[in-house]
Amino acid sequence: MRVFFLIVAIMVAGCHAQPSAPTFGPNNGAFHEGPHRQAAMLTGTGDVHFGVTTKNRQARLLFNQGIGLVHGSWYYEAERSFHQVLAADPKCAMAYWGLTLANTPNPSRRIWFAWEAYQRRTQVSHRERLYIEAWARLLSAETEPKTVLVDAESGRRRAIPVPISAESQRRLRRDLSAIAEAFPNDVEARALWVRASILDPARPSIAPTATDEERHLLKAIFTAMPLHPANRYASELVIDPVATGTKAALSAPGIARMWHVAGNAYTRAGRHRDAAVWLDMAARVDHAHMKRTGALPFEHPNYARNAVALCNSLIQTSQFERAIALAKQMIRMPRHPRINDGLVKRGQRALITALATSQRWKALTELAGGPYLADSEDAGSLLALVADGQTEKARRTFGRPTRAAPTPPRRPTPASDVHGPPSWTTLPAPPFDLARGRGGKLALTDYAGRNVLVVFYLGAACLHCVEQIHEIKPKTRAFKQAGIEIVTIGTDTVPDIKAFIQQLEETGDSPMPFPMLAAPKGDTFKAWGCWDDFEGEALHGTFLIDAEGHIRWRDISVEPFMETDFLLDECKRLLSFSPPAKGG
């Protein structure tokens, strides 16, 4: 059956322009796996002044924004900023160096960007060249990286990273020291030195303490810029952690991770009530970004970790109602098989801890029979103890001690509502009203009161798209039984879709069980975020829209989402809960 689908796709694709020969460069390999929507100037990303060779003012501002985001470990948004630098000034060589930093968690992409920067090292100032060469040496990117083919259809390749030795880590710090010595006013050379030292794998990860050199460099940074984002490093290195953690949040209030750093500092100091305030602020900043962009919680790398820390602080201070509500919200949030942050499982553990600590055995019994604690072994063990009358053992085993209210915070509590809403909310799906391949039109409003899976694909000429349709088609009945309709939206014209359906039916295949809509102009793809602003191309997208017209789950990528069994199970799970709060 799969071969049959591909044959039909090739037949229909005959009337389309053939793809150009594959290439491997900035517009292929590494770029395709990064952000696709253009960057905007954000507020509160840190007072950073790096200085790069470009005549474009927007490029300079975006570059500084990217460096601030790197200090806050918001790498995905940092990469988006550096992409936008290139869009504003394609000749800005340092943008590739920025992309190298932004891909710290992605070694195969990082080495490729370092190589791209190294090739352009003669186009920048001596100072900038020193930065480019330092990272090229660290990553062995002074020669073109070896690659492996990852997609035969597009010719897309992936670079093979070279292991980084301990000596290379030390050489990077020596290079940064040399830059700081040669350019005494370059605050970022010192900040990046401290960052490199903290990220060195050879450094003990438990209870880190600052070295004399780190203290010296941080002192120099704060003498020049007291509210530099490097306060985050000082707090993590336990240099007056509460004070520097607080300054980290105030230095970059638009980055959730900075508020989390402050919350962690208060937690380590045993001041859990204060910690809850700052951790709640981190969540609000993330919620505000999700509301602006439509991103889901699993797309924010530190969101799950922060939610767990906030839950723990609420439990420690006997704020059980809030802790239980937050844990339930975590469980109701969507999951993704390739971005597994463990949010749901962590939410279940937090819920069990809150119920056991507060000894709410009736609530436990009621929740154990529903979706909140489904498949939780801990819930089963706890219930068994409660059923056996061993409630004290249950509390000791699954609960935790609470603590008295701590001393007041050193500075006034920040105004929380200014930074974002207290909870994640789903957003309304954009409308569509499109022509059907079989004739007539279909709009999203036609599905009012019904759940619908909306699949964006790149036409019959895209073999991967046809494979996705092949995966979904036989499961249409299972989705229908779960109360979910299916509709696909493609880049093909109505005649193209009609020809595709006709070819299928003429060769003996079963009729297409769901509508196929035409959106050849790209406007609908753009409205739904299924568009690469940097490449000017449509992207694959899969969305679960609930009966109220809100987005409950999504995947947008250069590749179609193929894990249909997971998707069906996740759709069932999400729809088993009452609809979450709505935004808009």
C-alpha positions in Angstrom: 0.0 0.0 0.0 2.8 2.4 0.8 4.5 1.8 -2.5 1.1 2.4 -4.2 0.7 5.8 -2.6 4.2 6.8 -3.7 3.6 5.7 -7.3 0.4 7.8 -7.4 2.3 10.8 -5.9 5.0 10.5 -8.6 2.3 10.3 -11.3 0.5 13.4 -10.0 3.8 15.2 -9.4 4.7 14.9 -13.1 2.9 18.2 -13.8 4.9 20.0 -11.1 8.3 21.6 -11.5 11.0 19.2 -10.5 13.1 20.1 -7.4 16.5 21.5 -8.0 19.6 19.5 -7.3 20.3 19.2 -3.6 22.8 21.6 -2.1 24.4 21.8 1.3 24.8 25.3 2.6 23.2 27.9 4.9 19.8 27.5 3.3 19.8 23.7 3.6 21.2 21.5 6.4 21.5 23.3 9.7 19.0 26.1 9.0 16.1 23.8 8.4 15.9 22.5 11.9 15.8 26.0 13.6 13.1 28.6 14.1 11.0 29.4 11.1 9.1 32.5 12.1 10.8 35.9 12.0 12.0 37.5 15.2 10.6 40.6 16.8 12.4 43.0 19.2 11.6 41.7 22.7 11.6 43.6 25.9 13.7 42.7 28.9 16.4 40.5 27.4 19.3 42.2 29.1 21.4 45.3 28.7 24.0 43.9 26.3 26.3 45.8 24.0 28.4 43.5 21.9 29.3 45.5 18.8 29.4 43.8 15.4 30.3 44.8 11.8 27.1 45.9 10.2 25.6 49.1 8.9 22.1 47.9 9.7 20.7 49.2 13.0 18.1 46.5 13.3 20.8 43.8 12.9 22.8 45.4 15.7 19.8 45.5 18.1 18.9 41.9 17.2 22.4 40.7 17.7 22.5 42.2 21.2 19.1 40.7 21.9 20.5 37.3 20.8 23.5 37.5 23.2 21.1 38.4 26.1 19.0 35.4 25.3 22.1 33.2 25.2 22.9 34.4 28.7 19.4 33.4 29.7 19.7 30.0 28.1 16.7 30.8 25.9 18.5 29.3 22.9 15.6 28.8 20.5 14.7 32.5 20.7 18.4 33.5 20.5 18.7 31.5 17.3 15.6 33.2 15.9 17.2 36.6 16.7 20.4 35.7 14.9 18.4 34.3 11.9 16.7 37.7 11.8 20.1 39.4 11.9 21.0 37.6 8.6 17.6 38.6 7.2 18.4 42.2 7.9 22.0 42.0 6.8 23.0 38.8 4.9 26.6 39.9 5.0 26.8 40.0 8.8 29.4 37.2 9.4 29.0 37.4 13.2 25.4 36.3 12.9 26.8 32.8 12.2 28.9 33.0 15.3 25.8 33.9 17.2 24.0 30.9 15.8 26.9 28.8 17.0 26.3 30.0 20.6 22.5 29.6 20.2 23.0 26.0 19.3 25.0 25.0 22.4 22.5 22.1 23.0 22.8 21.0 19.3 26.3 19.8 18.5 25.7 18.8 14.9 24.2 22.2 14.0 26.7 24.2 16.2 29.7 22.9 14.3 28.2 23.8 11.0 27.4 27.4 12.0 31.0 27.7 13.4 32.3 26.7 10.1 30.1 29.2 8.3 31.4 31.9 10.5 35.0 30.8 10.1 34.8 31.1 6.3 33.7 34.7 6.7 36.3 35.7 9.4 38.1 38.1 7.0 34.9 40.2 6.7 34.9 41.5 10.3 37.0 43.5 12.7 40.1 42.0 14.4 38.1 41.7 17.7 35.2 39.8 16.1 37.6 37.6 14.2 39.2 36.5 17.5 35.7 35.4 18.7 35.1 33.4 15.5 38.5 31.7 15.6 38.1 30.9 19.3 34.9 28.9 18.7 36.2 27.4 15.5 39.1 26.0 17.5 36.8 24.7 20.3 34.6 22.8 17.8 37.2 21.8 15.3 35.4 23.9 12.7 38.5 25.3 11.0 37.8 22.8 8.2 34.5 21.8 6.6 32.6 19.4 8.8 32.0 15.9 7.6 28.3 15.2 7.0 25.7 12.5 6.7 22.6 12.4 4.5 19.4 12.7 6.5 16.8 13.2 3.8 17.3 11.8 0.3 14.3 13.7 -1.2 15.7 17.2 -0.3 19.3 16.3 -0.1 19.5 17.7 3.4 22.6 16.7 5.3 23.7 16.9 8.9 27.1 17.7 10.2 29.0 15.2 12.3 30.3 17.0 15.5 33.8 16.4 16.7 34.2 15.5 20.5 35.5 18.5 22.5 38.6 17.8 24.6 39.3 19.2 28.0 42.3 21.1 26.5 39.9 22.7 23.9 37.7 23.9 26.8 40.7 25.4 28.5 41.9 26.9 25.2 38.6 28.7 24.8 38.9 30.4 28.1 42.5 31.4 27.3 41.2 32.9 24.0 38.5 34.8 25.8 41.0 36.0 28.4 43.2 37.3 25.5 40.2 39.2 24.0 39.4 40.7 27.4 43.0 41.8 27.8 43.2 43.3 24.3 39.9 45.0 24.6 39.5 46.1 28.3 36.0 47.5 27.7 34.6 44.3 26.3 32.3 43.1 29.0 31.0 40.2 27.0 34.4 38.6 26.7 34.4 38.3 30.5 30.8 37.1 30.7 31.3 34.5 28.0 34.5 33.3 29.9 32.4 32.7 33.0 29.7 31.0 31.0 32.3 28.7 29.3 33.7 27.8 32.7 30.2 26.9 34.1 29.4 24.8 31.0 32.7 22.9 31.0 31.8 19.2 31.4 34.8 18.7 33.6 33.3 21.0 36.3 31.5 19.3 39.2 27.8 19.9 38.7 26.9 19.4 42.4 27.2 22.5 44.7 29.5 24.5 42.4 31.5 27.3 44.0 33.2 30.1 42.2 36.9 30.1 41.6 39.0 33.2 42.3 39.2 34.0 38.6 35.4 33.7 38.2 35.0 36.1 41.1 37.5 38.5 39.7 35.8 38.5 36.2 32.3 38.9 37.7 33.4 41.8 39.9 34.8 43.5 36.8 31.6 42.9 34.9 29.4 44.3 37.7 31.6 47.3 38.2 31.0 48.2 34.6 27.3 47.0 34.4 25.7 46.2 37.8 22.6 44.7 36.2 24.4 42.7 33.5 22.7 39.3 32.9 25.9 37.6 34.2 24.3 38.0 37.6 22.7 34.7 36.7 26.1 33.1 36.7 27.0 34.7 40.0 23.9 33.3 41.6 24.6 29.8 40.2 28.1 30.0 41.5 26.7 30.8 45.0 28.1 34.3 45.1 25.6 36.1 47.4 23.0 33.9 45.5 19.8 35.6 46.6 21.0 39.1 45.8 22.6 38.2 42.5 19.6 35.9 41.6 17.3 38.8 42.2 19.5 41.0 40.0 19.5 38.4 37.3 15.7 38.6 37.1 15.7 42.3 37.2 18.4 42.5 34.5 16.4 40.4 32.0 12.8 40.3 33.1 11.6 39.1 29.7 13.5 35.8 30.1 11.7 33.3 32.3 14.9 31.4 33.1 16.2 34.5 34.9 13.2 34.5 37.3 13.8 30.8 37.8 17.4 31.5 38.8 16.1 33.8 41.5 13.5 31.3 42.7 16.2 28.6 42.9 18.3 30.9 45.1 15.5 31.5 47.5 14.8 27.7 47.5 18.4 26.9 48.5 18.1 29.6 51.2 15.1 27.8 52.6 12.8 30.7 51.8 10.1 28.8 50.0 7.4 31.4 50.2 9.6 33.9 48.5 10.8 31.2 46.0 7.2 30.6 45.0 6.8 34.3 44.1 9.8 34.3 41.8 9.1 30.9 40.3 5.5 32.0 39.6 6.9 35.0 37.8 9.0 32.7 35.6 5.8 30.8 34.7 4.0 34.1 33.9 6.7 35.3 31.6 6.5 32.0 29.7 2.7 32.2 29.6 2.9 35.6 28.1 5.2 34.4 25.3 3.0 31.4 24.6 0.0 33.7 24.3 1.9 36.0 21.9 3.3 33.2 19.7 0.9 30.2 20.1 3.8 28.1 21.4 2.9 25.1 23.6 4.4 24.4 27.0 6.6 21.6 25.8 8.2 24.1 23.4 9.6 26.1 26.4 12.7 24.1 27.6 12.7 25.2 31.3 8.9 25.3 31.7 8.5 21.8 33.2 11.4 22.2 35.6 10.1 25.5 36.8 6.6 24.2 37.3 7.9 21.3 39.4 10.0 23.7 41.5 7.0 26.0 42.0 4.8 23.1 43.0 7.4 22.0 45.6 7.6 25.5 47.1 3.8 25.7 47.3 3.7 22.4 49.1 6.5 23.3 51.4 4.5 26.4 52.5 1.2 24.5 52.9 -0.4 26.3 49.9 -2.0 23.0 48.9 -4.9 24.4 46.9 -2.5 26.2 44.6 -0.2 23.2 44.4 -3.0 20.8 43.5 -4.4 23.2 40.9 -0.9 23.6 39.3 -0.2 19.9 39.3 -3.6 19.3 37.6 -2.8 21.9 35.0 0.6 20.2 34.3 -1.2 16.9 33.7 -3.7 18.5 31.3 -0.9 20.0 29.2 0.0 18.5 25.8 2.9 16.1 25.2 5.2 15.6 22.2 7.1 12.4 21.6 10.3 14.1 20.4 10.2 16.9 23.0 9.8 14.9 26.1 10.0 17.2 29.1 8.2 14.7 31.3 5.7 17.5 32.3 2.7 15.1 32.7 4.6 12.5 34.8 6.1 15.3 36.9 2.6 16.7 37.4 1.3 13.4 38.6 4.1 13.1 41.1 3.5 16.6 42.3 -0.2 16.0 42.6 0.4 12.8 44.6 2.9 14.7 46.9 0.4 17.5 47.5 -2.5 15.1 48.3 -0.3 13.0 50.6 1.2 15.9 52.4 -2.2 17.5 53.0 -3.7 14.1 53.7 -6.6 14.6 51.3 -7.4 10.9 51.0 -10.9 11.4 49.7 -9.7 13.6 46.8 -7.0 11.0 46.1 -9.6 8.3 45.8 -11.7 10.4 43.5 -8.9 11.4 41.2 -7.4 7.9 41.0 -10.3 6.7 38.9 -9.9 9.3 36.3 -7.4 10.6 33.7 -5.3 12.7 36.2 -3.6 9.7 37.8 -4.0 7.2 34.9 -1.0 4.8 34.6 0.6 6.2 37.8 2.2 3.4 39.8 2.8 5.7 42.8 -0.9 6.5 42.9 -1.7 2.8 43.1 0.8 2.2 45.9 -0.5 5.2 47.8 -4.1 4.1 47.4 -3.2 0.6 48.7 -1.7 2.1 51.9 -4.7 4.3 52.4 -7.2 1.5 51.8 -5.2 -0.6 54.4 -5.6 2.2 56.9 -1.9 3.0 56.9 -2.5 6.7 56.3 0.5 7.9 58.4 2.9 5.7 56.5 1.3 7.0 53.3 1.9 10.5 54.4 5.5 9.8 55.3 6.2 7.8 52.1 4.6 10.1 49.5 4.4 13.4 51.3 7.0 15.8 52.5 7.5 18.0 55.6 6.2 21.5 55.5 8.1 24.5 56.8 7.2 27.6 58.7 6.8 30.9 56.9 10.2 32.3 56.1 11.5 35.8 56.6 10.2 38.6 54.3 11.9 39.1 51.0 14.7 41.6 50.7 12.9 43.7 48.2 9.2 44.3 47.4 7.3 41.5 45.6 7.3 42.2 41.9 4.0 43.2 40.2 3.1 39.8 38.8 0.3 40.6 36.4 2.6 43.0 34.5 4.7 40.0 33.3 2.0 37.6 32.2 -1.1 35.5 33.1 -0.9 33.0 36.0 -1.9 30.0 33.8 -1.4 28.6 30.3 -4.4 29.1 28.1 -5.3 27.6 24.8 -5.7 29.9 21.8 -8.4 30.1 19.1 -7.4 28.5 15.8 -7.1 30.9 12.8 -10.1 30.6 10.4 -10.0 29.0 7.0 -12.5 28.9 4.2 -11.1 26.9 1.3 -12.1 25.0 -1.9 -12.4 21.3 -1.7 -10.7 19.0 -4.2 -14.1 17.3 -4.8 -15.9 20.6 -5.3 -17.5 23.1 -3.0 -15.9 24.9 0.0 -15.3 24.1 3.6 -14.6 26.4 6.5 -13.3 25.8 10.1 -16.7 27.1 11.3 -18.3 24.1 9.6 -16.7 22.0 12.4 -18.1 24.1 15.2 -19.0 21.9 18.2 -16.8 19.1 16.9 -13.1 18.2 17.4 -11.0 18.2 14.2 -7.5 17.2 13.2 -6.1 19.7 10.7 -3.2 18.5 8.7 -1.1 20.9 6.5 0.8 19.1 3.7 3.0 20.3 0.9 1.1 18.8 -2.0 1.2 15.5 -3.9 4.7 16.2 -5.2 6.0 15.9 -1.6 6.6 12.1 -1.1 6.9 12.5 2.7 3.5 14.2 2.7 1.9 11.3 0.8 3.5 8.9 3.3 1.8 10.9 6.1 -1.6 10.7 4.4 -0.9 7.0 4.0 -0.4 6.7 7.8 -3.5 8.7 8.7 -6.0 7.3 6.2 -6.5 3.8 7.7 -6.8 5.3 11.2 -9.6 7.7 10.2 -12.2 5.4 11.7 -10.3 5.3 15.0 -10.1 9.1 15.1 -13.8 9.2 14.3 -14.6 6.9 17.1 -12.7 9.2 19.4 -14.9 12.1 18.3 -12.3 13.6 16.0 -12.8 14.6 12.3 -9.9 14.9 9.9 -9.3 17.5 7.2 -6.1 18.1 5.2 -5.0 21.4 3.6 -2.4 21.3 0.8 -0.4 23.7 -1.3 -1.9 22.1 -4.5 -4.5 23.7 -6.6 -8.0 22.2 -6.8 -7.3 20.5 -10.1 -4.1 19.0 -8.6 -6.0 17.6 -5.6 -8.8 16.3 -7.8 -6.2 14.5 -10.0 -4.6 13.0 -6.9 -7.9 11.6 -5.6 -8.9 10.4 -9.1 -5.6 8.6 -9.5 -6.1 6.8 -6.2 -9.7 5.7 -7.0 -8.9 4.6 -10.6 -6.2 2.3 -9.3 -8.5 0.5 -7.0 -7.8 2.2 -3.7 -10.6 3.0 -1.2 -12.1 6.5 -1.4 -10.4 9.3 0.5 -12.2 9.4 3.8 -11.6 13.0 4.7 -11.8 16.3 2.8 -8.7 17.6 1.0 -8.6 21.4 0.7 -6.6 23.7 -1.6 -4.5 26.6 -0.3 -2.0 27.2 -3.1 -1.4 30.9 -2.3 0.1 30.2 1.1 -2.0 32.7 3.1 -3.6 30.0 5.2 -0.3 28.3 5.8 1.1 31.7 7.1 -1.9 32.3 9.3 -1.5 29.0 11.0 2.3 29.4 11.4 3.1 26.7 8.8 5.5 29.0 7.0 9.2 29.5 7.0 9.6 33.3 7.0 13.3 33.0 6.3 13.1 30.7 3.3 9.7 31.8 2.0 8.4 28.2 2.0 5.4 26.3 3.4 5.9 23.9 6.3 4.1 20.8 7.5 1.7 21.2 10.3 -0.6 19.0 12.4 -3.2 20.5 14.8 -5.8 19.2 17.2 -8.7 21.7 17.3 -11.3 21.1 20.0 -15.1 21.6 19.8 -14.7 25.2 20.9 -12.3 26.0 18.1 -9.1 26.2 20.2 -5.7 24.6 19.5 -5.0 21.8 22.0 -2.0 20.3 20.2 0.3 21.1 17.3 3.5 20.1 15.5 5.0 22.4 12.9 8.2 21.3 11.1 10.1 20.8 7.9 9.0 17.1 8.2 5.5 15.8 8.5 4.4 14.3 11.8 4.4 10.6 11.3 3.7 9.2 14.8 0.0 8.7 14.2 -0.6 6.1 17.0 0.9 8.5 19.5 -1.2 11.3 18.1 -4.4 9.4 18.4 -3.7 8.4 22.0 -2.6 11.9 22.9 -5.7 13.4 21.4 -7.9 11.0 23.4 -6.0 11.9 26.6 -6.3 15.7 26.0 -10.0 15.5 25.2 -10.7 13.4 28.3 -10.2 16.5 30.4 -12.5 19.4 30.7 -11.4 22.2 28.3 -8.6 24.3 29.8 -8.9 28.0 30.3 -9.2 29.8 27.0 -7.1 32.7 25.8 -7.4 35.0 22.9 
